[in-house]
Amino acid sequence: MHKKLVFNIVARNLLFASLVMLLPLAWALKDDCGGTEVGAFLVTMTLGIVTSLALRMIFKIQPAEFQKVNVKDGLAIVGFSWVFLSLFGALPFYFSHTVATFTDAFFETVSGFTTTGATVLTDIEVHSRGILFWRSLTHWLGGMGIIVLYLALLPALGGNAFQLYKAEAPGITAERLQPRIKETAKVLWLVYFLLSAAETGLLMFGGMSLFDALCHTFGTMATGGFSTRNASIGAFSPFIQCVVIFFMFMAGANFMLHFQALRGNWRGYARSEEFRSYFFTILGLVVFFFLMLRGRASWAVALRMAAFQVVSIFTTTGYVTADFDLC
C-alpha cells in the first residue's frame, strides 16, 4: 500500500467535506447568527481544513504518483475516507449539543453517510434547520458516494481511478457507462443531481418549503429516510406522498438505466432482467397489500398506503406514512 498516496487523497476528501458544510452553515446563519450551531459548524470546518492541509503537507506527493493507485490503495482510501468523514461529520452534532455524547453524534453521522437511516434523535422538530440540513445532506453525499464525486472532479488519477471506483461501488461488479471511469462518475452524479432537482421542484410545487423539500429529497434519493418531521412523510399531503413514492422507486433502480433513458433509450428498462424483477416484485406486493387494506379505507387511500409502505421498505428508504405502533 502506498501510504503517502492514500492519506493524501483521504485529506482531499476531508477538505471537500469540510467545505460542503458551508451549506448547512448558511441555514444556521439565517436562523440565528449567534447560535451554537453556527459556532459548531465554524469550529468543525476549521478543524477539518487545518487537518486536511496538515495531512497533505505530511504526505506530500507528486502528480505522477496518482498513477500508482492499486486495488489495496483503493480499498484503503475508501475505508479511511469514511472513517475520517464520519469522525469530523459528527462534530457539529456534538459541539451544538444536539446529542449528549460523541458516541451518539458518531452514530448519527455514520447512519447518515451509509444511508442506514437509524437515529438516536427522538424529537426531530426541536432541532435547528442547520443541524437537520447537515443530517440529511450526509445521506445525499453518501447515497452516490463522495469517492465517486471525487473521481469526477480529479482527473489526475487517470486510468487507475477504476481501483477507487471498484472499492466504492456497491455490488459484486462495478459497471462502466463510459470508457473513462472519470466520465462514468460524472454521468452517475449528473443523473443523481437531475433526479434530485426534479424531486425538489415537485415537492415545492406540492406545498413543501425549500428546506423541507431539499432534506426529503436527500433522504429519498439516497434511500436513507432521514426526515425533518416526527411523523416523517405522514406529515405531508397525499400529492407529496405520491411524489416520494415515485422517486423512492427511481432511486432504488439501476442508475445506468436512468442514464440510458435520458439519452432516449427507454427500452433499457424493459430489457433489463434486474429492473423487470424489481418492478414486478414491487407491483405484486402493492396489489397484495392493497387488497388487504381495501376494506379499511377508500381504494385511493388504500392504494397510496400500500404503494408507499412497500416501496419505502423494499428500497430500504424507511420513510413512513402510518404509525406502526397502532398495527
C-alpha positions as CSV (number, residue, x, y, z in Angstrom):
1,M,0.0,0.0,0.0
2,H,1.3,3.5,-0.9
3,K,0.7,5.2,2.4
4,K,1.6,8.7,1.3
5,L,-0.8,8.4,-1.7
6,V,-3.6,7.0,0.4
7,F,-3.6,9.7,3.1
8,N,-3.0,12.5,0.6
9,I,-6.3,11.5,-1.2
10,V,-8.1,11.0,2.2
11,A,-7.0,14.5,3.1
12,R,-8.5,15.9,-0.1
13,N,-11.8,14.1,0.7
14,L,-11.8,15.6,4.1
15,L,-11.2,19.1,2.7
16,F,-14.2,18.7,0.3
17,A,-16.5,17.5,3.2
18,S,-15.4,20.5,5.3
19,L,-16.2,22.9,2.6
20,V,-19.6,21.3,1.9
21,M,-20.5,22.3,5.5
22,L,-20.9,25.8,4.1
23,L,-24.4,24.7,3.0
24,P,-25.8,23.8,6.5
25,L,-23.9,26.8,7.9
26,A,-25.9,29.1,5.7
27,W,-29.2,27.7,7.2
28,A,-27.7,28.1,10.7
29,L,-26.7,31.7,10.0
30,K,-30.2,32.5,8.5
31,D,-31.9,31.3,11.6
32,D,-29.6,32.6,14.3
33,C,-26.2,34.3,13.6
34,G,-25.1,33.9,17.2
35,G,-26.4,30.4,17.8
36,T,-24.4,27.4,19.0
37,E,-25.0,25.7,15.6
38,V,-23.1,28.5,13.8
39,G,-20.1,28.1,16.1
40,A,-20.3,24.3,15.8
41,F,-20.0,24.4,12.0
42,L,-17.3,27.0,12.0
43,V,-15.2,25.1,14.5
44,T,-15.7,21.8,12.6
45,M,-14.8,23.4,9.3
46,T,-11.7,25.0,10.7
47,L,-10.6,21.7,12.3
48,G,-11.3,19.8,9.0
49,I,-9.5,22.3,6.8
50,V,-6.4,22.5,9.1
51,T,-6.3,18.7,9.5
52,S,-6.6,18.3,5.7
53,L,-3.8,20.8,4.9
54,A,-1.6,19.2,7.6
55,L,-2.1,15.7,6.2
56,R,-1.3,16.9,2.7
57,M,1.9,18.6,3.8
58,I,3.0,15.5,5.8
59,F,2.0,13.1,3.0
60,K,3.0,15.3,0.1
61,I,3.2,13.6,-3.3
62,Q,3.9,14.4,-6.9
63,P,1.1,14.5,-9.5
64,A,2.7,11.5,-11.3
65,E,2.2,9.4,-8.2
66,F,-1.6,9.3,-8.6
67,Q,-1.0,6.8,-11.4
68,K,0.3,4.3,-8.8
69,V,-3.1,3.6,-7.2
70,N,-3.8,-0.1,-7.0
71,V,-6.5,-2.3,-5.5
72,K,-5.2,-2.2,-2.0
73,D,-4.8,1.6,-2.2
74,G,-8.4,1.9,-3.4
75,L,-9.8,-0.1,-0.5
76,A,-7.7,1.8,2.0
77,I,-8.7,5.2,0.6
78,V,-12.4,4.4,0.7
79,G,-12.2,2.9,4.2
80,F,-10.1,5.7,5.8
81,S,-12.2,8.3,4.0
82,W,-15.4,7.1,5.5
83,V,-13.8,6.9,9.0
84,F,-12.4,10.4,8.8
85,L,-15.5,11.9,7.3
86,S,-17.7,10.3,9.9
87,L,-15.5,11.5,12.8
88,F,-15.4,15.1,11.6
89,G,-19.1,14.9,10.4
90,A,-20.1,14.1,13.9
91,L,-18.6,17.2,15.4
92,P,-21.4,19.6,14.5
93,F,-23.9,17.3,16.3
94,Y,-21.6,17.2,19.4
95,F,-20.5,20.8,19.5
96,S,-24.0,22.1,19.1
97,H,-25.2,19.9,22.0
98,T,-27.7,18.2,19.6
99,V,-26.8,14.9,21.3
100,A,-25.3,14.2,24.7
101,T,-22.2,12.2,23.8
102,F,-19.8,11.9,20.9
103,T,-20.8,8.3,20.5
104,D,-24.3,9.4,19.7
105,A,-23.0,12.0,17.3
106,F,-20.8,9.5,15.6
107,F,-23.7,7.0,15.3
108,E,-25.9,9.7,13.7
109,T,-23.3,10.6,11.2
110,V,-22.3,7.1,10.2
111,S,-26.0,6.3,9.8
112,G,-26.3,9.3,7.5
113,F,-23.2,8.6,5.3
114,T,-24.1,4.9,5.0
115,T,-27.7,5.8,4.3
116,T,-28.8,3.4,7.0
117,G,-31.3,5.9,8.4
118,A,-31.3,4.8,12.1
119,T,-31.3,7.7,14.5
120,V,-30.7,8.5,18.2
121,L,-32.8,11.6,18.0
122,T,-36.3,11.3,19.5
123,D,-37.9,14.7,18.8
124,I,-36.7,15.8,15.4
125,E,-38.6,19.0,15.1
126,V,-36.9,20.7,18.1
127,H,-33.6,20.8,16.4
128,S,-32.3,23.7,14.3
129,R,-32.5,23.8,10.5
130,G,-28.7,23.9,10.1
131,I,-28.2,20.6,12.0
132,L,-31.2,18.9,10.3
133,F,-29.9,20.0,6.9
134,W,-26.4,18.6,7.6
135,R,-28.0,15.4,8.9
136,S,-29.9,15.0,5.6
137,L,-27.0,16.1,3.5
138,T,-24.9,13.3,4.8
139,H,-27.5,11.0,3.2
140,W,-27.3,12.6,-0.2
141,L,-23.5,12.6,-0.2
142,G,-23.3,9.0,1.0
143,G,-26.0,7.9,-1.4
144,M,-23.9,8.1,-4.6
145,G,-20.6,8.2,-2.7
146,I,-18.2,11.1,-2.0
147,I,-15.5,9.0,-3.6
148,V,-17.4,8.8,-6.8
149,L,-17.8,12.5,-6.8
150,Y,-14.1,12.9,-6.1
151,L,-13.3,10.8,-9.1
152,A,-15.5,13.0,-11.3
153,L,-13.6,16.1,-10.1
154,L,-10.0,14.8,-10.0
155,P,-8.6,13.9,-13.5
156,A,-5.0,13.2,-12.1
157,L,-5.9,9.6,-11.2
158,G,-6.2,8.7,-14.8
159,G,-7.0,5.1,-15.6
160,N,-6.2,3.9,-12.1
161,A,-9.3,5.7,-10.9
162,F,-11.1,2.4,-11.6
163,Q,-9.5,1.0,-8.4
164,L,-11.3,3.6,-6.3
165,Y,-14.5,3.2,-8.2
166,K,-14.5,-0.6,-7.7
167,A,-13.8,-0.1,-3.9
168,E,-16.6,2.4,-3.6
169,A,-19.3,1.0,-5.9
170,P,-21.8,-1.4,-4.2
171,G,-22.4,-4.9,-5.5
172,I,-20.3,-7.6,-7.0
173,T,-19.2,-5.8,-10.1
174,A,-18.7,-2.1,-11.0
175,E,-20.2,-1.2,-14.3
176,R,-18.9,1.5,-16.6
177,L,-21.0,3.8,-18.7
178,Q,-18.1,5.4,-20.4
179,P,-14.6,4.1,-21.4
180,R,-13.0,6.5,-18.9
181,I,-14.1,6.0,-15.2
182,K,-14.0,9.8,-14.7
183,E,-16.7,10.2,-17.3
184,T,-18.7,7.4,-15.7
185,A,-18.5,9.1,-12.3
186,K,-19.7,12.4,-13.9
187,V,-22.6,10.7,-15.6
188,L,-23.8,9.0,-12.3
189,W,-23.6,12.2,-10.4
190,L,-25.4,14.1,-13.2
191,V,-28.3,11.6,-13.1
192,Y,-28.4,11.8,-9.3
193,F,-28.4,15.6,-9.4
194,L,-31.1,15.8,-12.1
195,L,-33.4,13.4,-10.3
196,S,-32.8,15.3,-7.0
197,A,-33.6,18.6,-8.7
198,A,-36.8,17.2,-10.2
199,E,-38.0,15.8,-6.9
200,T,-37.2,19.1,-5.1
201,G,-39.2,21.0,-7.6
202,L,-42.2,18.7,-7.4
203,L,-42.2,18.7,-3.6
204,M,-42.1,22.5,-3.6
205,F,-45.0,22.5,-6.1
206,G,-46.9,20.3,-3.6
207,G,-46.5,22.9,-0.9
208,M,-43.2,22.0,0.9
209,S,-40.8,24.7,1.8
210,L,-37.4,24.7,0.1
211,F,-35.8,23.5,3.3
212,D,-38.1,20.5,3.7
213,A,-38.1,19.7,0.0
214,L,-34.3,19.5,-0.1
215,C,-34.0,17.5,3.1
216,H,-36.6,15.0,2.0
217,T,-35.1,14.8,-1.5
218,F,-31.7,13.9,0.1
219,G,-33.3,11.2,2.1
220,T,-35.3,9.9,-0.9
221,M,-32.6,9.8,-3.5
222,A,-30.1,8.2,-1.0
223,T,-32.8,5.7,0.1
224,G,-31.9,6.7,3.6
225,G,-35.1,8.1,5.2
226,F,-34.0,11.0,7.4
227,S,-36.9,13.4,7.8
228,T,-37.4,16.9,9.3
229,R,-40.7,15.8,10.9
230,N,-41.5,13.5,13.7
231,A,-44.3,12.0,11.5
232,S,-42.0,11.6,8.6
233,I,-43.8,11.9,5.2
234,G,-47.1,11.3,7.0
235,A,-46.9,15.0,8.0
236,F,-47.5,16.0,4.3
237,S,-50.2,15.8,1.7
238,P,-51.2,12.8,-0.5
239,F,-49.6,14.6,-3.5
240,I,-46.3,14.8,-1.8
241,Q,-46.5,11.2,-0.7
242,C,-47.1,10.1,-4.3
243,V,-44.1,12.2,-5.4
244,V,-41.9,10.5,-2.8
245,I,-43.2,7.0,-3.9
246,F,-42.1,7.6,-7.5
247,F,-38.6,8.9,-6.6
248,M,-38.0,6.2,-4.0
249,F,-38.8,3.7,-6.7
250,M,-36.4,5.5,-9.2
251,A,-33.7,5.8,-6.5
252,G,-33.9,2.0,-5.9
253,A,-33.4,1.2,-9.6
254,N,-30.2,0.9,-11.6
255,F,-28.9,4.5,-12.4
256,M,-27.3,3.1,-15.6
257,L,-30.8,2.6,-16.9
258,H,-31.8,6.1,-16.0
259,F,-28.9,7.5,-17.9
260,Q,-29.9,5.4,-20.9
261,A,-33.4,6.7,-20.6
262,L,-32.2,10.3,-20.6
263,R,-30.4,9.6,-23.8
264,G,-33.7,8.3,-25.3
265,N,-33.3,4.6,-24.8
266,W,-36.4,3.9,-22.7
267,R,-36.4,0.3,-23.8
268,G,-33.5,-0.4,-21.5
269,Y,-35.9,-0.7,-18.6
270,A,-37.9,-3.5,-20.3
271,R,-34.7,-5.3,-21.5
272,S,-33.1,-5.3,-18.0
273,E,-33.9,-8.6,-16.2
274,E,-32.9,-6.8,-12.9
275,F,-35.4,-4.0,-13.4
276,R,-38.2,-6.3,-14.5
277,S,-37.7,-8.4,-11.3
278,Y,-37.6,-5.2,-9.3
279,F,-40.7,-3.7,-10.9
280,F,-42.9,-6.8,-10.8
281,T,-42.0,-7.8,-7.3
282,I,-43.0,-4.3,-6.0
283,L,-46.1,-4.4,-8.2
284,G,-47.2,-7.7,-6.8
285,L,-46.6,-6.7,-3.2
286,V,-48.5,-3.4,-3.7
287,V,-51.5,-5.3,-5.1
288,F,-51.4,-7.8,-2.2
289,F,-51.4,-5.1,0.5
290,F,-53.9,-3.0,-1.4
291,L,-56.3,-5.9,-1.3
292,M,-55.7,-6.3,2.5
293,L,-56.3,-2.6,3.1
294,R,-59.2,-2.2,0.7
295,G,-61.9,-2.9,3.3
296,R,-60.4,-0.4,5.8
297,A,-60.1,2.7,3.5
298,S,-61.2,4.0,0.2
299,W,-59.4,2.5,-2.8
300,A,-57.3,5.6,-3.4
301,V,-56.1,5.8,0.2
302,A,-55.5,2.0,0.3
303,L,-53.5,2.1,-2.9
304,R,-51.4,5.0,-1.8
305,M,-50.7,3.5,1.6
306,A,-49.8,0.1,0.2
307,A,-47.6,1.6,-2.5
308,F,-45.8,3.9,-0.1
309,Q,-45.0,1.3,2.6
310,V,-44.0,-1.4,0.0
311,V,-41.7,0.9,-2.0
312,S,-40.2,2.5,1.2
313,I,-39.4,-0.9,2.7
314,F,-38.3,-2.6,-0.5
315,T,-35.9,0.2,-1.3
316,T,-34.7,0.4,2.4
317,T,-35.6,4.1,2.4
318,G,-37.6,3.9,5.7
319,Y,-40.0,6.8,5.3
320,V,-43.4,6.1,6.8
321,T,-46.9,7.5,6.5
322,A,-48.5,5.3,9.1
323,D,-48.0,4.7,12.8
324,F,-46.9,1.1,13.0
325,D,-47.4,1.1,16.8
326,L,-51.1,1.0,16.1
327,C,-51.0,-2.0,13.8
